[in-house]
């Protein structure tokens, strides 16, 4: 919604949105603004904190019903977990599930999926 409002208010500004986590030379690439997600910001860049991250499991209502997840997260241990392998530069690929499981005291095999 905010992006649509921005383009209506500033129609002469051309926006291109790209995703990735490669370090890019912003000047050489002709980029005016970049949003990086990393736990170790580069000392070569000016950075500002935007928001806290909240990680939570999501699935379709049908999947939740089929695996009895509607009232409990205990059964997640029997589900296939999807992993974000590019969350940040030194992430193992299972860190997010591991952190979530620890926070909610859920015994969850985070290495599979």
Buried (B, 14 or more C-beta within 10 A) or exposed (E): EEEEEEEEEEEEEEEEEEEEBEEEEEEEEEEEEEEBEBEEEEEEEEEEEEEEEEEEBEBEEEEBEEBEBEEEBEBBBEBEBEBEEEBBEEBEBBBBBEEBBEEEEBEBEBEEE
